[in-house]
Amino acid sequence: MSKLACTCGHIIRDQADSLPHKASLIKDQQEEDFIQNLAQEINSLLTAAEAGNLEAILDERYGKIPRQPKAAEACYNIIGSALLSNSISAYECQSCGKLWIQKEVNSFKPFNSESRVYEAVLSIAPST
């Protein structure tokens, strides 16, 4: 999603990283599987590293490309991929504070905040 029209008329934009009005949500019913799958993927890298086979595992995952991903980059890719495939998006309208929660691909359900103003509830920084 790059733009979402809020019912108040504001256009919510998702065209950059680290947005203060966006969050990724993992549903409670998916959390256990998400963590177990992630642990298995990371464990396979650790086991390969202990056995001296990390390069072979990276070749298997990424092909024999000139610039092999380092172990940290491989972990980043594993975690990022797992998060993207197991999460949904949430947006807070920066005009009226309405939360938009993803139901399906490109389908969102709105929830009104009691205050009816943007409170940056999805931001890591406190609102001013």
C-alpha positions as CSV (number, residue, x, y, z in Angstrom):
1,M,0.0,0.0,0.0
2,S,1.4,3.4,-0.8
3,K,-1.7,5.6,-0.1
4,L,-4.9,5.1,2.0
5,A,-7.7,7.6,1.9
6,C,-9.1,8.2,5.4
7,T,-12.8,8.9,5.8
8,C,-11.8,12.3,7.2
9,G,-10.3,13.2,3.8
10,H,-6.6,12.9,4.8
11,I,-4.4,10.7,2.7
12,I,-2.2,8.3,4.7
13,R,1.0,7.7,2.8
14,D,3.3,4.7,3.1
15,Q,6.2,5.6,0.8
16,A,9.2,5.4,3.2
17,D,10.6,3.4,6.1
18,S,10.3,4.1,9.9
19,L,6.9,5.9,9.6
20,P,5.6,7.1,13.0
21,H,2.0,6.4,11.9
22,K,2.5,2.7,10.8
23,A,3.0,-0.6,12.7
24,S,3.2,-4.2,11.8
25,L,1.0,-6.5,13.9
26,I,1.3,-10.2,14.5
27,K,-1.9,-11.8,15.4
28,D,-1.9,-13.7,18.7
29,Q,-3.0,-16.9,16.9
30,Q,0.1,-16.7,14.6
31,E,2.6,-15.7,17.3
32,E,3.7,-19.2,18.4
33,D,4.2,-20.4,14.8
34,F,6.0,-17.2,13.9
35,I,8.5,-17.6,16.8
36,Q,9.0,-21.4,16.2
37,N,9.6,-21.0,12.5
38,L,12.0,-18.1,13.1
39,A,13.9,-20.2,15.7
40,Q,14.2,-23.1,13.3
41,E,15.6,-20.9,10.6
42,I,18.1,-19.2,12.9
43,N,19.0,-22.6,14.4
44,S,19.8,-24.0,11.0
45,L,22.3,-21.2,10.4
46,L,23.9,-21.7,13.8
47,T,24.1,-25.5,13.3
48,A,25.7,-25.0,9.9
49,A,28.2,-22.5,11.3
50,E,29.1,-24.9,14.1
51,A,29.7,-27.6,11.6
52,G,31.7,-25.3,9.3
53,N,29.0,-25.5,6.6
54,L,27.7,-21.9,6.7
55,E,29.0,-21.0,3.3
56,A,27.2,-24.1,1.8
57,I,23.9,-23.1,3.5
58,L,24.2,-19.5,2.3
59,D,24.9,-20.8,-1.3
60,E,21.8,-23.0,-1.0
61,R,19.6,-20.1,0.1
62,Y,21.0,-17.3,-2.0
63,G,22.8,-19.0,-4.9
64,K,26.5,-18.7,-5.7
65,I,26.5,-15.0,-6.2
66,P,29.7,-12.9,-6.1
67,R,28.7,-11.1,-2.9
68,Q,27.5,-13.7,-0.4
69,P,25.3,-12.4,2.4
70,K,27.1,-12.5,5.7
71,A,25.5,-14.4,8.6
72,A,24.1,-11.2,10.0
73,E,22.6,-10.2,6.7
74,A,21.1,-13.7,6.3
75,C,19.5,-13.4,9.8
76,Y,18.1,-10.0,8.8
77,N,16.6,-11.5,5.7
78,I,15.1,-14.4,7.6
79,I,13.6,-12.2,10.2
80,G,12.4,-9.6,7.7
81,S,10.8,-12.3,5.5
82,A,9.1,-14.0,8.5
83,L,7.7,-10.7,9.7
84,L,6.4,-9.7,6.3
85,S,4.7,-13.0,5.8
86,N,3.2,-13.2,9.3
87,S,2.1,-9.6,10.0
88,I,-0.5,-7.2,9.0
89,S,-0.2,-3.4,8.7
90,A,-1.9,-0.8,10.9
91,Y,-2.0,3.0,10.2
92,E,-3.0,5.9,12.3
93,C,-4.5,8.9,10.5
94,Q,-2.3,11.9,11.2
95,S,-5.4,14.1,10.9
96,C,-8.2,12.5,12.9
97,G,-6.4,9.7,14.8
98,K,-8.5,6.9,13.2
99,L,-6.7,3.5,13.2
100,W,-6.8,1.5,10.1
101,I,-6.1,-2.2,10.5
102,Q,-5.4,-4.5,7.5
103,K,-8.0,-7.2,7.0
104,E,-6.8,-8.5,3.6
105,V,-4.4,-7.4,1.0
106,N,-5.3,-3.7,0.2
107,S,-8.3,-4.0,2.5
108,F,-8.5,-2.0,5.8
109,K,-11.0,-1.6,8.6
110,P,-11.2,1.7,10.4
111,F,-11.5,2.2,14.2
112,N,-12.2,5.6,15.7
113,S,-10.1,6.9,18.6
114,E,-12.1,8.5,21.4
115,S,-10.1,11.7,21.2
116,R,-10.6,12.1,17.4
117,V,-7.0,13.5,17.1
118,Y,-3.7,12.1,16.1
119,E,-1.9,10.8,19.2
120,A,1.0,8.9,17.6
121,V,0.0,5.6,19.3
122,L,2.1,3.7,16.8
123,S,5.2,5.9,17.1
124,I,8.1,5.1,19.4
125,A,8.5,8.8,20.1
126,P,6.0,10.5,22.4
127,S,3.6,12.8,20.7
128,T,3.9,16.5,21.2
